[in-house]
Amino acid sequence: MRLLDDGGIRAMTAVFKERLAAGASLDSLLPEAFAVVCEADRRLLGKDPYDCQILGAIALHFCYLAEMNTGEGKTLTATMPLYLNALTGKSSILVTANEYLAVRDAEEMRPVYEFLGLSVRAGVEREGEKFSNDDKKAVYGADIVYTTHGALGFDYLFNNLVSRAEDRFLREFYYVIIDEADSVLLDAAQMPLVIAGAPRVQSNLYGLADFFVTTLKEERDYIEEERSVWLTDEGVAYAERFFGIRGFYARENFEINRHVTLALRAHVLMERNRDYVISEKGEVTLLDNGTGRLMPGMKLRGGIHQALEAKEKVDLTQETRSVAAITYQNLFLMFPRMSGMSGTIADARRELRTIYKKSVVTVPPNRPIMREDKPDRFFRRAEEQYGAAVEEILRRHKNGQPVLVVTSSIAGTQLISRLLVEKQVAHSVLNANNAYWEAQIIREAGQKGAVTVSTGMAGRGTDIRLGPGAKELGGLAVIGIGRMANVRLERQARGRAGRQGDPGCSQFFVSLEDDVVAAAGEKTLEKYVDHGHRISSRKLRRLINGTRNRQEETAVSLRQMSVDYDKVIRRQRNMMYDVRNRLLDGESLRTETVERLAAETTRAFVRGAKRLLPGDINRYILNNLSYTLDNRFLHSGNMKKKELERAIRTFTSAAWRRKKDTFASQDELDAFVRLCTLKAVDDAWVEQIDYLQQLQAVVGGRATAQRNPVFEYHAEAYLAFMRMQDTIRRDIVRNVFLGEAEYTKTGEMYVLFP
């Protein structure tokens, strides 16, 4: 390929497409197509892909999850499989962890794709920008799209909420590469994406439930275990006395039960500056546990966000209904071809195999890793831990060696910053409160004499390059403070140093007072921290690491439970979206089907009532069939049920004939029925999604009754789906009989629904 001029290289795209059209496989084109991209990378970007990058690209094309060390050039690696798969004319998408990286990578790689005749777009909105439907069509119509997992997930949900076929903007999913795959597929996957819609009637129970929870005592009234919390028998009895009710778990006390459960979770499981922060505006803003980044605009579902607001005594926002939801697991399983890359994915290979049916390939580095990973140092108390860490920072800083301090929380960055100020050490702080400056701060972190203090967000996706003279001083030194939630996050932090064979070192300082270790329980830790029990360094290490390992196992099981819950929603969602798409594409109910549904609705009404008075029948007709009453039902109290059913069906047939006569053609009638059906389907599905989201929060408590919450959820969700189908049938009839067709100036039909 190097022998071809620029025109010859460009022409290869058309050649490859012709060969595909003639029956060649993508796999057979791989060597030549990758060679074309490598040559384009060299000519336009001045970057010649290394062998390890080509190996990574091959793994990505064959839909593996590739572990490539930090600094190995994953952005350039992705150009090869994205180009090859885009030759099919189907969607070729790269998903990454944040908006900055999506825009940066799309712009950086744009010259290569456009040189080769392919279009590329970034699918994220920049500050002050708002995509219209046409903008989104242009984005997803591009050959290659760079976006974030959040933007793609929400776009999928919004694409299935449109009311007209021409408003759909997504193409059918085909090929996706997930950058920082462990962060997206695992760390971000515990919380489903939820679109909130119409507000609920706001409950006044949040404040009362919050006060009630503050009066509870652990062990006596509630138990916390493995990120779950529930009331004991004594706590349940106390709740019944406090609220003046009988049967805390009875159906009529569902709302009290729900609010107490939410308040208990907010106080026991959620921690300020770890799971969320209070913004300058006095709002609860969520934190990404993996990176420490703020998640503005994101809210916890099912009322837990309002419970947090009640706990923090800030204004309560409106609790809204969930109108659409999906987990990242099920979103990415929709792609026929899915691959991913990360510097720290091999540690989770078993979970990734179980959930995504994907194998992990470890790609060797371009140059041997020269970083020295020093053994962890263990301490009883945080005071000793932070003191030793600061000593190490000062020792290295004195020589001018650049130092990156990574803590497990915002509070940790603030404490270290205060200690460094006391020692008169100039430094930068990177956490959720100043993430705007992330790229600039990381760019300077490798300079001689630089000290940078950060949460786990420390520039994921951005290399820390060593400045002049830094290599001779030992390269970047990473000082980790606090045991992190999993091994992958610690490897990610260590990987900031030693890129592309540079020197560097890393060391973690951990103690019994780290947040992650707190799960061992106060009783276990008290005797070693407060009462001075002797403990060997070996036992200390085993206790701290063992606690973290148990928490990792809990996180895995929670993600698995999220998948199990969403299996139910996935089946129901697929059916409902399939129905919606058929309706949007012009399919409509046949005339006889509408008549049959009306007959079934009438039969259910008549046979479901013990006794029907004339007022009941008139109310049924006014609510479902016609705004005009019939005198024959004035004395219907003397009719037998079969006779009454026949009379209503006769009335229904006449009303249906009158309705049909208002339309000039069968096509207009079909369009009207289609809109009425779509409205019934959408309204019922919104209620179903909202109910299923609420149900997840409630069934978790049934584990205390030795019942499998996932099984309980499946059973309840099935019954709810059957009820939803009945609701859809009733609402179709109501919309068709009582709805009024109107037309815009352009002749487009819209319906005034009852």
N, C-alpha and C positions, 0 to 999 in steps of 0.2 A: 504493500500500500504506500510505502514511503516513496516509491518511484513515480506515483501518480501526481499530477499537478492538482491545484485546488479544485478545478472544475471536475477532474476525474474522481476525486474523493467525494464531492457533492453528488455526482451521478450515481454512486454506489447505492444510495438510498432507494432510488427508483429501480435499480437492478434487483435489490433484495426483495422489494415488494412484488415485482414481477415473478420472481422465483417462488415466493410464498403463494401467489395466486395460481401458479402452475403445479402446486402440490408439495413443494419443499417444506421441511419442518423447520421450526425456529432453531432446534438443536443443531441441525446441519449447517445453519448460517452462522452459528456462534463464533467460530474462529475468525472468519472474515469480518463480520460485523464488529467484533471487539477490536480487531486490528484497525478498522476505519475510525472508531471512536478514539483509540489510543493516539492515532496520528493527528486527529482533530484536536485532542487535548494538548498535544505537543505544539502544534502550530499556533493555536489561538490562545492557550493559557500559559504556554511555556512549561508545562508539567508533563513529564513522561511517566505514565503509571508504572509502578514497580511490579515485579512478579507477584508479590503478596497481594497487591491490589487486584491483579487479574485473577488470582486464585479466589479472592473474596467475591469478585464479580461473577465468576462461574458458580460458586456456591449460591449466590443470590438468585441467579437465573434458574437454578435447579430447585429453588424454593426451600433452601435450608435457612436456618438461623445462624449467622456467621459471627463468631467472636473475633473481633479485630482490636488490638490494643489501641489505647488513646494515642493520637498523633500519627496513626498509620494512613490517614487520608481516606476516610470512609465516604466523604462527599464526592471525591473523584471516582472512587470505586463504583458508586451507584450510577454514573453516567452510562456505563457499558450495558448492564441489564435493562435499564430504563429505555435506552435507544432500541435495543433488540426487540423488546416486547411491544414498544410503540409502533414498530413496523407493521403489526397486525391491524392497525387502525382502531384497536380497542383501547380502553382506558388504561393508562400507565401512571401510577400515582406513587409519590414518595411522601410518607408521613413522618414528621419529626416532632420533638417534644415541646417546642415553643414557637411563637410567631416570628421572633427575630431570626431563628435559624432557617425557617421555611423561606422567608423573603431573601435572606442573605444567600442561601444556596441556589435558589432559583435565579437570582441576578448574576451570581458568580459563574454558573454553568450555562446561562442563556446563550452566549456566543457560540458554544460548541453545538448545541441543538439546532440553533437557527442556521448555522453554517451547513449543517447536514440536512436542512430542509424540514425540520420539525418545529412545531410551535410549543412554547412552554409558558405556564402561568403560575403565579403564587396564589393559592386559594385562601389567603387570610386577609382580613381587613386591616389596613394600617390606621394609625391614629387619625380620627376625624373622618374616616371613610366608611361608607355604608353601601354594601353590595345590593343592587336591585336583582330581580330575577334574571334580567337580560345579562347583567354582569356575571352572574353565576353560570348561566348557560355558556358564556364565553370562556369562563375558567375551566369548566369541566368538559368543554368541547375541545380544549387544547390537547395535543398529542401527549404531553407530559405535564403533570400537575404536582407542585410542591405545596403541602399543606400541613396542618397539625391534626392530631387524633381527635381533639375536641371539635375543631371546625368541620372535619369530615363527618363525625358522628351526628352533630346537630344538623348538618346539611342533609344527611340521609333521612332524619326524622322529619325535617321541614318539607323535604321533597315528597313525603307521603302524607302531608297535610294539605296539599294544594287542592283547590276545588275545580280546576280546569286542566285538561290534558296538556294544553300549551304552556302551562306554568311550570311543568316539571323541568328540572334543569340537570339532573344527574344522568349520566350514561350508565349502562349496565356495568357492574364491577367486573374487573378482569385481573389485573396484576398490581400488586402493592409491595413496596419495600418499606419496612418500618425501621426508621433510624432510632437509636437509643431504645431498642426493642424491649429490653427488660423493664425500663421505666414505663413504657406504654402498655405492654401486654400484662405486666404483673403489678407494679406499684400503683398505676392509675386505674387498674381494673377492678378494684374493690368497690368503687362507687359507680353505679350506672349513670348514664347520661339521661337526664329527664327534662322535658320541655314542660314548663308550667303554663297554665292557661287561665281559665275563669277562676276568680277568687272563691274560696270557701266562705261560709258564714263564720266570721272570726269568733273563736271560742274565748270565753272569759275564765277558762280553767287554768291557763298557763301560770298566772301569778299564784293562784291557790296551790296548785301542784308543786310549784317551785318552793313555796314556803314549807309545805308538808315534808318535802324531801330533806330540807335543811334540819329538820328535827329528828331524822333517823340516825341510828348508830350502826356502824358496820358490824357484821357477825350476828348481832342481835336481830336487827330489822332487815338487813339485806346482805347478800354475799356477792363479791366480785371474783370472777375467775376467768382467765383466758379471754379478756376483752369482752366479757359478758357480765351482766349484773341482773339480779332478780331479788324480789322480796322473799324473806323467809315466811314460815307460817305465822310467826309472831308479828312480822311486818304487815302481812295481809290483814290480820285481825286488827292491828292498830289503824290501818287504812280504812277499814270498815267503820271503826268507831269515829275516826276523824271526819270522814265524809258523811256519816250517818246513813250508811247503806247496808244492805244485806247481799252477800254474794259478790265479792270483788270481781270475780271472773264471769259473772252472769252477763247475758247479752245486753240487758237494759243498762248495765254499768260500763259498757264498752268505752265510752268517751273518757270517763274517770280513769279507767284502767290504762287507756292509751296515754293520757297526759301524765300520769304518775310514772309510767315506763319511760316516757320521753325526758321528763325532768331528772329521773334517776340516771339515765345515760349522760345527760348534759353535765351533771355534777361529778359523776364517778369516772366516766370513761373519756370525757373531753377536757382538755387542759388548755388554758389560755397561753399564747405564745408558743404552743407546740402544735395544736390542731387548728387554732384560729387566733386572730388578733382583733383588737378594737381599733378601728381606724380613727383618724382625726375628726371625722364627721360623726363619730359615735355609732358606727355600724359594725356588726360582726362580719369579718372577712375571713374566709377559709384559707388555710395554708396547705400546700402540697407537702405531705410528710416526707416524700422522697427527696425533694430538692429544696424545700424551705421557701418556695416561691408563693406569692399571694395569688389567689384565684378570684379576682374581682368579678362580681356578677353571678358567681356560682353559689347555689344555696343547697343545704342538706334537705332531703325530702322528708315527707311524712310528718312535718311539724317539729322535727328535732332542731331546725334552725331557730324557730320561735322559742323553743325551750332554752336554747343558749342565750337568746336575747333576754328572756325573763331572768335567767341566772345572772347575767351581767348588768341587769337593771338599765337596759337601753330601750329605746322605743321599739315596740314589736312591729315587724313588717307583716304584710298581709299573707296569710297562709293560702296557697293556691292549689288548684287541682293539677294533677299530673295528666297531661294530654297525650304524651308519647314518651316512651322510654326504651333504652337498649343498653346492654353491657358492651364493653369493648371486645370481650371475648366473642360474642355473637356477631358483632359488626365485622370483625376481620375474618371470621370463619365464612362469611358470605363471598369472599374473594376466591375464585377457582385457583388462583396462583398467588400465594402469600409467602413473603420472605422477610428477613429482618437482620439487623446488624447492631452490635453493641460491643463495648470493651469489657463487659462483665456479665455475659449471659450464660456461660457454661455452668455456673453454680446452680442454676435453676433448670437444668436440662430435663430432670424427671417431671417437674410440674408442667413444663412446656410440651413435653411428649404426651402427658395425660390429657391436657385441656385442648391443645392446638394440633396434636398429632404431628409435631414437627421435631426434627432432629437438629442438634447443634453441631456445627463444624468449627473447630478452632483453627484459625488461619495463623501460620507462623509469622512473627514480626519481620520487617524488612532488615532490621539490624538487631543484634542481641541486646536484650534489656540490661542496662548497666546500673539501674536503680538498686539501692540497698534497702531492703525492707527490714528494719530492725525489730527485734522482739517487742511485744507490747509491754508496757509497765503498768503494774496493778497497785492500787491504793485502797485503803479502807474509806477515807473521807475525801470529799470533794476539795476541801481546803488544801490537803496534801497534794492531790492530783493537779490542781490548777497552779499551785506553787512550783511544782516540779516542771510543769509544761512551760511556764513563764521563764524559768531558769534556762531551759533548753533553747527557747526563742532568743533570749538575750545573748546566750553563748554564741549562737550561729550568727545573729545579727551583728555582733561585735566585729566579726570577720568580714562583714559585707555580704554574706550569703543570702540570697533571696529566700524568704520564708512564707509559706502558705499555711495558715492555721485553720483547720476545719473543725467546727463544732457541730453537735447534734441538734442544736436549737438556737433560736434567736436570742434567748436569755444568755446562752453560752457566749455568743459573739459580744454581747453587751458587757458581760463580766470581764472577758479577756481584754476588751478594748479599754475598760476602766483601769485594769491592772497595768496595761502598757502605757497609758497616759501618766499613771503614777511614776513609772520608770522613765518617763520622757522619751518614749520611742514613737516616732512618727509612723503612722500606719493607715491603711484603708480598711473600711468595713463594708462587706457585701452581704446583705440579707434581704428579706422580703421588703423591708422599708425603703431600700434604695436600689431596687433591681433595675431601675431605668439606666443606671450607670454600669451595668454588669460588664458589657463588652470592653468599656474603657478601663475599668478596674482590672480585669483579667489580663488585658494587653500589657499592663505595667507590672504584673505580679512577678515576672521573671527577671526584672531589672536588678542590678547590683544594689544591695542595701534595702530592697523593698520588703515590707512586712504587710501581708494581706490577711485579714480575719474574715472568715466566711462560714455560712451554713453549708449544707450539702449541695447547694445550688452552684457552687464554685465553677461557674462557666462551663457546664456540661455542653459538649459540642464545640467548644472553643479551645484551641490549643494555647498553652502558656509557653511562649517562646523565650528562651534565655537571651538576656541582653549582653552587651560587651563585657567581658571579664567575669561573668557569672559562672561560666563553665569551669574556669580554673579554680573557683572557690568551692566547687563540689556540686554545682547545679542547684536546682530547686529543692528545698527541704520542706516536706509536708509533715506538719505536727497535727495529729488527730486528737481531739479532746472529747472523751465520752464514747461509750460503746454505741454504735449505730444500730438501727433496727434490723439490718441484715448484713451478711458478708459482702453482698454486691455493692452496697453503698460505701463500705470501707475500701473495697478494691477500686471503686470509682475515684475516691479521694486520693488513694495512693497513686493511681494512674495519672494524676496531674503532673507528677514528676517523672523524668526519665523518658521523654518522648524521643522517638527516632534515634535511640542509642545514646542520648544525652546522659551525663551523670546526674545523680539525684539520690534522695533518701526519703524514707517515711518511717514514722513511729507513732503509735497510739498510746495515749495516757487514759486509763479507765479506772473507775472506782465503784464501790458498792452503792454510791449515791447517784449514779447515772440513772436517767429516766427509764431506760430499757431494763435495768436491773431491778427496778422497783417492783416488777411483777413477781419477784420471789416472795413478796409479802413482808409486811412490817416486822412480824415476829421473828422471821428468819434473819433479817438484816440488823434488827435492833441489837441483838446480842453481840454482833461483831463490830458494829459502828459505835454504839453508845456505851456498851458495858465492858469494852476492852477485852473480850474473849480472845485468847490466842488463836491465830489462824495462819497456817503456813501459806507461802506465796502460791504453792501448787493448789491448795484447796481454794484460795481466793480466786485463782484463775478458773478453776473448775466451776465454782459457784457463779461467777459473772458470765462466763461463756455458756454454761448450761441454761441459765435463765434466758439469755438471748436466743439460744437455739429453740427453746420451748415457744418463745414468742414468734419466731419465724414459722414454726409448725402451725401455730394458731393462725397466722396471716395466710398461710397456704390453705388451711381448712376453710377460712372465711371466704377466700376467693373461689374455692370449689363450691361452697354453699351458694355464692352469688350466681355461679354458672347453673347450679341445679335449680335455683328459683327461676332463673331467666329461661330455662328450657321450656317451662310452661308458657311464659309470655311469648317466647319465640314462635312456638307452634300456633298460638292464637294470633299473634301479630302477622305471621306469614299468610294465614288464611284471610285475615281482614284486609291486609294490603293487596292481596290478590283480587279480592272482591272489588276494592276501591279502583284498582287499575283497570279492571274489566269495565266498570261503570264509566270511568273517565275516557276509555277508548271507544265508547259508544254502545256498549251492551246495555240492554234495558230489560225490565221484567215484562213478560208477555201479559196481555190483557186478562187472559184466563187465570194467570197466577195471582194478579191483584184481586180478582173476584174470590179465588180460593182462600187467600190470606184474610180477606174480609169475613168470609164464612167461618174460618177457624177462630178468628177473634171473637165473633159473635157467639159461637158455641162455647168458648172458654168463659165468656162473661155470664151467659145464661146458666150454664151448668155449675159454675163455680160459686154461685150465690145460693144461700139457703132459702131466702125469700126475696122476691123482687117487687117493689112498690112502683107505681107509675112514675114517681119522682126519680127513682133510680134509673129507669129505662130512658126517660127524657134526658137525664144528665149524661148517660152513656152515648146517646145519639148526638147531643150537642158537643161532647168532647171528642167524638171519633168520626162521625159520619156526615152530619149536616147541621147548618145553623137554622134550618127550618124544621119545625116539629110536625108530627102527623097526628090527627085526632084519634086514629085507631088505638093509640097507646094510652088514651085517657083512662080507660077501664081495664087496663092490662092486668090488674091485680087478680082478676078472675081467670086469666088464661093459664093453661098448663105449660110447662117448660118447652115441650116440643112445639106446641102451637105458637108460643111466643117467639121461639127461635125462627120458625118459618115466617112469621110476620116481619121480624126485623130483617131477615134475608131478602124478603120481597121489597121492603123499603130500601135496602142497600142496593139491590139491582137497579131500581128506578133512579136512585141518586147517582149511581155509576154511569147510567146512560146519559143523564143530564150533564155530568162532568165531561164525558167524552165528546158530547155535542158542542162544547165550548171551544174545541180545537179544530182548526181548519184542515188538518191532515193527520195521518197516522204518525208521521215523523215528529210533528209537534207534540202529540200525545206521548210518544216514546221519550222525547227529551224531557218533558215534564215529569214523567214517572221516574226517569233516571235521576233527576235532581232530588226528587222526594226520597228516593231510596238512599242516595248518597248522604243526605242529611240525617236519615235515621241511623245509618251505619256509623257515621262519624260521632253522633251524639252518644250512642250506646258504647262505642269503643272508648271514648273519653272517660265515661263513668267506670268502665271495666278496668282501664289502666290505673285510674286513681284508686279504685278499690284494691287492686292487686298490690299497689305500692304500700297502702295502709296495712294490708294483710301481712306483708313481710315483717313489719315492725311488731305485730301482735303475736304471730305464731311462735316467735322466738321464745316467748315466755312459757310455752307449753312443754319445753324441754324439762322444766322442773317437775312436770307431772309424768315423767318417764315416757313422753310421746315424741316421736320423730318429727321435728318441725318441718322438714322438707316434705315428708309424706303428708302431713296435715295440710301444708300449703297446696300441694298438688290436688288433694281431694277437694278442698274449699274452692280452688281456682276452677276446677272442672264444673262444679255446681254453679259457680258464678257465670261461667261461659254459657251454660244451658239457659240460665235466667236471662242473660244478655240476648240470646237468640230470640226468646219470646218477646223481649222488649223491642227488638228490631222489627219483628213482624207487626206488632201493634202500632209502632210509630210510622211504618211505611203506609199502613192503612190510613192513619190519622193525617199524615202529610198529604197523601193523594186526594183524600176526600175533602179536606178542609183547606188545603193550600190553594193559593190563587196565583196563576201565571200572569206575569207582567213583562213588558218588553221595553228595552232601551231604545234610544233614537236610532241606533244602528241595527235594530231588529234582534238584538240578543236577548234571550229569555232569562228572566230571574224569577224566583218564587217567593211570595210572601207566606211564610210558614205560620201555622196556628200557634 
